């Protein structure tokens, strides 16, 4: 069978500059992105009042800010071409799943909460 090519890029989505740089490389290498899947997310599994300031900042940077950075990077080209799909599959903070084993939370959030 003849399958389309798959491409892989590594990027720290909590770093806006790195996201923008990687988006430029993706667009340069393969052209317009038509599907953006935002599915990175974390949630420390201990009582909320025991979360350190660093943990809260890390959660917000990955679960919230990363969505803004990837949207800023890819949405303008989608709008320009009047075509594109965005899937936000990992917003655990809003899903009602607070403290389960991480892999189980990801699976349930992605499948059941979207």
Beta strands, then each sheet from edge to edge (+ up, - down):
strand 1: 35-38
strand 2: 85-88
sheet 1: 1+ 2+
end
